[in-house]
Amino acid sequence: MTDRDALAGACAGLVRAKALLDDWLAEGRAQHEERSLAAGGYSAWRSWCERLSPGDDVLGNFHQSPWREGLPEPRWFLKSALPGADFGSARFGNADVPPDRTQRTEVDSSLVVGCLWRQPYERDLLDEPAAVLARINSEGGAQYAKAGDLPLYAAVEGKNRVSLAQGLRQPLIAETGQGRFPAARDLLLHQIDGTSLVAVSHRGDDALHVLPLPEEASAVLTAYGVDWRRRRHWRLRKYREALDEARRDLHEKTLSM
């Protein structure tokens, strides 16, 4: 039986990794430096995360413009981080429909992949962040797609309020749509001999899908109940190419201004 608390904790870890990746990429852009997780970029990002002091990675801080240019789109990020996630089936109403005419749900913000909180409007600077979030929640417009049976969401509309809510440790109010993710029994995890590579496959299919964030993604899949299988042998060059491709793909589709 799946431990739902453990699964939620693992999903929150993946959400946090996305937020830290956003911060790292945004810092690079602010310094006119193009950053990527491919090649040595992954190690550079992990080292950057390790250097953070407690509180440095608290989410919800206001960021200077450009606030999200070049950052991974949430649905694309989850599809790349967790091969098999599919949000094409998620259906929503019109985001501009008044909140009292839309069925909305309270969603734990730590389980939503969103984006950096943008440079605030002048009106928002007049209020405390909690008041800003309360107003945004009451105005509606958020639409979040759920990844199958995982307690994990990708923000479709209302991306920017996510980190604000996370920083306040407050829930979000959103319309939710149901995406797809394979059942745990249909997946297998593989640790590749002699490497740190972790891959996932569908049962009965030899194709391996490399996990670009092996620590966080394997934690989610293990907590979900996916079984580990024998180690598979790959040539070292093939391993490096597959890993670089998976990590480059993680932030290939980005948000624009």
Phi, psi and chi 1 to 4 in degrees:
 res  aa     phi    psi   chi1   chi2   chi3   chi4
   1 MET       -  135.7 -178.2  177.8  -66.9      -
   2 THR   -70.9  132.8  -58.9      -      -      -
   3 ASP   -82.0  104.7 -176.8  -28.3      -      -
   4 ARG   -64.9  -34.0  -59.0  -57.1  -66.1 -179.0
   5 ASP   -66.9  -42.7  -71.6  -19.6      -      -
   6 ALA   -64.8  -39.2      -      -      -      -
   7 LEU   -66.1  -43.2  179.6   56.4      -      -
   8 ALA   -63.1  -39.6      -      -      -      -
   9 GLY   -63.5  -40.5      -      -      -      -
  10 ALA   -66.8  -40.4      -      -      -      -
  11 CYS   -64.0  -39.9  -71.7      -      -      -
  12 ALA   -62.6  -33.5      -      -      -      -
  13 GLY   -65.2  -37.8      -      -      -      -
  14 LEU   -69.3  -39.4 -178.8   58.4      -      -
  15 VAL   -60.6  -43.6  170.7      -      -      -
  16 ARG   -62.9  -39.1 -179.0  176.3  179.2  -87.1
  17 ALA   -61.1  -40.5      -      -      -      -
  18 LYS   -62.2  -42.3  164.9   65.0  160.5   65.8
  19 ALA   -64.5  -40.5      -      -      -      -
  20 LEU   -68.2  -36.4  -69.2  172.4      -      -
  21 LEU   -64.5  -42.4  177.0   58.8      -      -
  22 ASP   -57.1  -46.7  -76.7   -8.2      -      -
  23 ASP   -60.9  -42.8  -82.4  -26.7      -      -
  24 TRP   -66.5  -44.0 -178.8   69.5      -      -
  25 LEU   -66.3  -41.6  -68.4  170.3      -      -
  26 ALA   -65.4  -38.2      -      -      -      -
  27 GLU   -61.6  -41.7  179.2 -172.8  -89.1      -
  28 GLY   -61.9  -43.5      -      -      -      -
  29 ARG   -64.3  -38.7  -66.9 -171.5   68.3   84.7
  30 ALA   -63.4  -27.3      -      -      -      -
  31 GLN   -97.6   12.1  -62.3  172.7    1.3      -
  32 HIS    57.6   41.3  -53.9  -71.7      -      -
  33 GLU  -124.8  121.8  174.3 -173.4  -34.3      -
  34 GLU   -81.3  124.7  -70.0  -63.1  -33.1      -
  35 ARG  -118.1  148.7  -67.2  178.6  175.3  178.2
  36 SER  -148.7  153.1  168.6      -      -      -
  37 LEU   -82.0   -9.9  -70.3 -177.2      -      -
  38 ALA   -69.5  158.9      -      -      -      -
  39 ALA    54.2 -124.5      -      -      -      -
  40 GLY   -83.0   -0.4      -      -      -      -
  41 GLY   -65.0  -34.3      -      -      -      -
  42 TYR   -63.7  -45.2 -178.2   78.8      -      -
  43 SER   -64.3  -37.8  -64.5      -      -      -
  44 ALA   -64.2  -41.0      -      -      -      -
  45 TRP   -65.4  -44.8  171.2   59.9      -      -
  46 ARG   -62.4  -40.1  -71.0  -67.3 -170.3 -173.9
  47 SER   -64.6  -39.2  -64.1      -      -      -
  48 TRP   -61.4  -42.5  178.8   87.4      -      -
  49 CYS   -63.1  -40.6  -67.3      -      -      -
  50 GLU   -66.9  -27.1  -69.2  171.8    0.6      -
  51 ARG   -80.3  -11.7  -69.2 -164.5  -61.0  -88.5
  52 LEU   -65.5  134.9  -67.5  173.5      -      -
  53 SER   -87.0  158.8   59.1      -      -      -
  54 PRO   -53.2  128.9  -26.9   35.8      -      -
  55 GLY   100.4  -23.8      -      -      -      -
  56 ASP   -65.5  -29.4  -78.7   -9.5      -      -
  57 ASP  -102.5   20.1   62.1  -21.1      -      -
  58 VAL   -65.2  128.7  171.6      -      -      -
  59 LEU   -81.0  160.3  -52.8  178.5      -      -
  60 GLY   102.0   -0.9      -      -      -      -
  61 ASN   -68.3  149.3  -67.1  -31.8      -      -
  62 PHE   -73.5  136.7  -70.7  151.0      -      -
  63 HIS  -115.0  144.3  -69.6  -99.8      -      -
  64 GLN   -70.8  149.1  -64.4  -64.7  -37.1      -
  65 SER   -68.8  143.8 -178.7      -      -      -
  66 PRO   -74.2  127.7   26.8  -32.5      -      -
  67 TRP   -86.8  -20.9   45.5  -88.6      -      -
  68 ARG  -146.0    4.4   67.3  177.1 -167.2  178.4
  69 GLU   -60.5  128.7 -174.4  177.6    6.6      -
  70 GLY    83.6    7.4      -      -      -      -
  71 LEU   -96.8  148.6  -57.9 -178.5      -      -
  72 PRO   -60.9  134.2  -21.9   32.8      -      -
  73 GLU   -68.7  133.1 -165.1  -83.3  -28.4      -
  74 PRO   -55.1  -47.2  -30.3   38.0      -      -
  75 ARG   -64.9  -41.4  -75.9  169.3  -66.3  179.2
  76 TRP   -63.5  -42.3 -177.2  -89.2      -      -
  77 PHE   -57.5  -48.4  171.7   85.7      -      -
  78 LEU   -68.6  -37.1  -82.3 -176.7      -      -
  79 LYS   -62.8  -33.6  -72.5  171.3   63.0  175.8
  80 SER   -81.1  -39.4  -58.9      -      -      -
  81 ALA   -72.4  -33.8      -      -      -      -
  82 LEU  -125.6   83.8  -66.8  173.8      -      -
  83 PRO   -52.8  131.2  -26.7   36.2      -      -
  84 GLY   112.8  -20.5      -      -      -      -
  85 ALA   -68.0  135.6      -      -      -      -
  86 ASP  -143.6  120.1 -178.5   -0.8      -      -
  87 PHE  -107.2    9.8  -61.3  104.0      -      -
  88 GLY   -65.3  -23.1      -      -      -      -
  89 SER   -87.1   -9.8   62.4      -      -      -
  90 ALA   -68.4  127.6      -      -      -      -
  91 ARG  -120.6  139.8  -65.0  -70.0 -179.5  -94.5
  92 PHE  -135.9  162.8  -56.7   97.2      -      -
  93 GLY   -84.5 -165.8      -      -      -      -
  94 ASN   -74.9  123.4 -172.9  -29.1      -      -
  95 ALA   -63.0  -19.4      -      -      -      -
  96 ASP   -89.2   -1.7  -64.0  -34.6      -      -
  97 VAL   -66.8  137.0  169.0      -      -      -
  98 PRO   -54.0  144.5  -25.3   34.2      -      -
  99 PRO   -56.7  -31.9   -5.2    3.9      -      -
 100 ASP   -74.3   -4.9   59.8   -9.0      -      -
 101 ARG  -113.3   13.0  -67.1  171.4   54.2 -167.8
 102 THR  -128.2  135.1  -55.6      -      -      -
 103 GLN   -74.9  117.0 -175.8  174.1   -2.7      -
 104 ARG  -123.2  156.2  -60.1 -167.5  -61.4  155.8
 105 THR  -130.2  146.5  -55.4      -      -      -
 106 GLU   -79.0  127.0 -176.4  174.4  -74.8      -
 107 VAL  -122.4  132.9  179.9      -      -      -
 108 ASP   -63.4  116.8 -176.3  -20.6      -      -
 109 SER   -64.9  -23.7   60.9      -      -      -
 110 SER   -71.1   -8.0   71.4      -      -      -
 111 LEU  -110.4   13.6  -59.3  175.1      -      -
 112 VAL  -114.2  124.4 -177.8      -      -      -
 113 VAL   -83.7  116.2  172.4      -      -      -
 114 GLY  -126.0 -129.8      -      -      -      -
 115 CYS  -153.5  177.9 -156.2      -      -      -
 116 LEU   -61.7  142.1  -67.2  177.9      -      -
 117 TRP   -67.9  124.9  172.0 -120.1      -      -
 118 ARG   -69.6  167.0   62.3  170.3  178.1 -102.0
 119 GLN   -54.8  121.7  177.0   72.7    6.1      -
 120 PRO   -69.9  154.0   27.7  -35.8      -      -
 121 TYR   -64.7  157.1  -69.1  117.4      -      -
 122 GLU   -57.9  -35.5 -175.4  175.2  -14.5      -
 123 ARG   -65.0  -32.3   63.8  167.1 -167.0  173.1
 124 ASP   -70.4  -27.5  -65.9  -21.6      -      -
 125 LEU   -68.8  -16.2  -66.6  172.8      -      -
 126 LEU   -82.3  -13.6  -58.5  176.5      -      -
 127 ASP  -115.2  160.5  -79.4  -28.6      -      -
 128 GLU   -68.9  149.6  -69.1  -65.4  -40.1      -
 129 PRO   -52.8  -37.3  -29.0   35.9      -      -
 130 ALA   -63.6  -36.7      -      -      -      -
 131 ALA   -70.1  -36.4      -      -      -      -
 132 VAL   -62.1  -46.6  175.0      -      -      -
 133 LEU   -63.7  -42.3  177.9   63.3      -      -
 134 ALA   -59.8  -41.3      -      -      -      -
 135 ARG   -66.5  -44.1 -178.4  170.2   60.1 -113.1
 136 ILE   -62.9  -43.9  -68.2  173.0      -      -
 137 ASN   -60.2  -39.5  -90.7  -24.0      -      -
 138 SER   -71.2  -26.0   70.1      -      -      -
 139 GLU   -79.7  -16.7  -69.2  171.6   -9.3      -
 140 GLY    76.3 -162.5      -      -      -      -
 141 GLY    97.7  -14.1      -      -      -      -
 142 ALA   -80.8  136.2      -      -      -      -
 143 GLN  -135.7  118.8  -63.1  178.1  -27.6      -
 144 TYR  -124.0  131.5  -59.9  152.2      -      -
 145 ALA   -97.5  128.7      -      -      -      -
 146 LYS   -90.3  140.7 -170.3  170.9 -178.3  -72.1
 147 ALA   -89.1   83.3      -      -      -      -
 148 GLY    57.5 -131.3      -      -      -      -
 149 ASP   -88.0    0.0  -71.5  -26.1      -      -
 150 LEU   -73.5  141.8  -66.6  174.8      -      -
 151 PRO   -81.1   64.3   31.4  -35.1      -      -
 152 LEU  -145.1  134.2 -174.0   61.5      -      -
 153 TYR  -128.4  148.8  -60.6   80.7      -      -
 154 ALA  -112.8  128.2      -      -      -      -
 155 ALA   -74.4  126.3      -      -      -      -
 156 VAL   -98.5  -53.2  179.6      -      -      -
 157 GLU  -121.2  148.3  -64.2  -68.5  -18.2      -
 158 GLY    80.8   35.5      -      -      -      -
 159 LYS   -68.8  -38.9  -55.2  176.2 -174.8   69.3
 160 ASN   -78.3  -22.7  -50.2  -59.9      -      -
 161 ARG   -76.2  -13.6   67.5 -170.6   69.5 -179.1
 162 VAL   -61.3  -50.1  173.5      -      -      -
 163 SER   -68.4  -28.8   60.9      -      -      -
 164 LEU   -62.3  -46.4  178.0   63.1      -      -
 165 ALA   -65.5  -38.3      -      -      -      -
 166 GLN   -63.9  -41.2  -70.6  168.2  -19.3      -
 167 GLY   -63.2  -31.2      -      -      -      -
 168 LEU   -89.9   -6.8  -66.2  167.4      -      -
 169 ARG    55.1   45.6  -68.1  176.4  171.7   80.0
 170 GLN  -119.6  152.7  -66.8  -66.5  -43.3      -
 171 PRO   -75.7  165.6   28.1  -34.9      -      -
 172 LEU  -111.1  152.4  -70.3  151.4      -      -
 173 ILE  -110.5  120.2  -52.6  -61.0      -      -
 174 ALA  -149.6  157.1      -      -      -      -
 175 GLU   -80.0  132.9 -179.5 -173.7    3.5      -
 176 THR  -113.7  145.7   59.7      -      -      -
 177 GLY  -124.8  150.0      -      -      -      -
 178 GLN   -94.5  114.3 -173.0   63.4   44.4      -
 179 GLY   -93.9 -169.7      -      -      -      -
 180 ARG  -120.4  149.3  -61.9 -169.8 -179.4   97.2
 181 PHE  -153.8  138.2 -168.4   72.0      -      -
 182 PRO   -59.5  151.7  -22.5   33.2      -      -
 183 ALA   -65.6  150.7      -      -      -      -
 184 ALA   -57.5  -37.1      -      -      -      -
 185 ARG   -66.6  -16.3   64.2  178.7  177.7  -85.2
 186 ASP   -93.5    0.5  -64.5  -30.0      -      -
 187 LEU  -120.2  156.6  -61.5  172.5      -      -
 188 LEU  -136.5  142.5  -69.0  171.2      -      -
 189 LEU  -103.1  144.7  -83.0  164.1      -      -
 190 HIS  -132.9  131.5  -54.1  -92.3      -      -
 191 GLN  -100.3  125.0  173.7   78.6   52.3      -
 192 ILE   -85.0  129.7  -51.7  -56.0      -      -
 193 ASP   -52.5  133.1  -93.0  -25.7      -      -
 194 GLY    74.6    9.9      -      -      -      -
 195 THR  -138.7  174.1   74.1      -      -      -
 196 SER   -96.3    9.8   58.8      -      -      -
 197 LEU   -70.8  132.2  179.9   68.5      -      -
 198 VAL  -122.4  135.4  178.5      -      -      -
 199 ALA  -133.0  160.6      -      -      -      -
 200 VAL  -124.7  147.6   64.8      -      -      -
 201 SER  -139.0  162.8   69.4      -      -      -
 202 HIS   -88.6  140.7  -75.1   76.7      -      -
 203 ARG   -56.6  135.4  -73.3 -176.6 -175.1  -89.8
 204 GLY    83.4    2.4      -      -      -      -
 205 ASP  -127.3  125.6 -173.3  -13.0      -      -
 206 ASP   -77.9  -11.2  -70.9  -24.6      -      -
 207 ALA   -67.0  128.9      -      -      -      -
 208 LEU  -101.7  136.9  -65.9 -178.7      -      -
 209 HIS  -114.4  113.3  -56.8  -83.3      -      -
 210 VAL   -68.8  139.9  177.5      -      -      -
 211 LEU   -92.3  114.2  -60.6 -179.0      -      -
 212 PRO   -68.7  -25.1   23.2  -32.9      -      -
 213 LEU  -119.7   77.1  -60.5  176.2      -      -
 214 PRO   -61.9  -36.2   20.7  -32.2      -      -
 215 GLU   -64.8  -53.5  -64.3  175.3   24.4      -
 216 GLU   -71.9  -44.5  -68.5   82.6    4.9      -
 217 ALA   -68.0  -41.4      -      -      -      -
 218 SER   -67.7  -31.4   63.2      -      -      -
 219 ALA   -63.5  -42.4      -      -      -      -
 220 VAL   -62.3  -49.4  169.7      -      -      -
 221 LEU   -67.7  -36.8  -65.4  174.1      -      -
 222 THR   -65.3  -46.0  -60.6      -      -      -
 223 ALA   -64.0  -29.3      -      -      -      -
 224 TYR   -70.9  -22.7 -174.4   47.8      -      -
 225 GLY   110.3   13.8      -      -      -      -
 226 VAL   -74.3  134.7  177.3      -      -      -
 227 ASP   -82.1  148.9  -69.0  -27.9      -      -
 228 TRP   -92.7  145.1  -71.7   81.8      -      -
 229 ARG  -126.2 -176.8  -78.3  -65.3 -177.8  -94.5
 230 ARG   -54.1  155.5   68.3 -173.1 -173.6  -77.6
 231 ARG   -75.7  142.6  -60.8 -173.4  176.2 -159.8
 232 ARG  -107.9  146.1  -54.1  -79.7  -66.1  -91.7
 233 HIS   -98.9  128.3  -66.0  -85.1      -      -
 234 TRP  -127.8  150.6  -87.4    6.5      -      -
 235 ARG   -65.6  144.6  -63.1 -171.2  -51.2  -84.8
 236 LEU   -57.2  -41.0 -174.1   58.0      -      -
 237 ARG   -63.7  -41.3 -179.5  178.3  178.0 -176.3
 238 LYS   -63.7  -38.6 -176.3  176.5 -178.4 -179.8
 239 TYR   -60.4  -49.2  151.0   68.0      -      -
 240 ARG   -63.6  -41.9  -72.4  173.6  174.6  163.7
 241 GLU   -63.9  -43.3  -69.8  174.3   -9.8      -
 242 ALA   -66.4  -40.0      -      -      -      -
 243 LEU   -68.6  -43.2 -166.7   54.2      -      -
 244 ASP   -61.6  -42.2  -89.8   -8.1      -      -
 245 GLU   -63.7  -42.7 -178.6  179.1   -6.0      -
 246 ALA   -65.6  -40.2      -      -      -      -
 247 ARG   -73.6  -34.3  -73.3  176.9  175.0  160.2
 248 ARG   -67.2  -37.3 -168.5  178.3  -63.3  109.0
 249 ASP   -66.9  -27.3 -170.5   58.3      -      -
 250 LEU   -57.1  -35.4 -163.0   65.5      -      -
 251 HIS  -124.9   32.6   52.8   83.7      -      -
 252 GLU   -72.9  -41.0  179.1  178.8  -80.0      -
 253 LYS   -97.2  116.8 -174.8  173.7 -178.6  179.2
 254 THR  -120.7  165.4   60.2      -      -      -
 255 LEU   -83.9  148.6  -63.6  163.7      -      -
 256 SER  -109.4  177.2   58.2      -      -      -
 257 MET   -63.7      -  -69.7  -67.1  -71.4      -
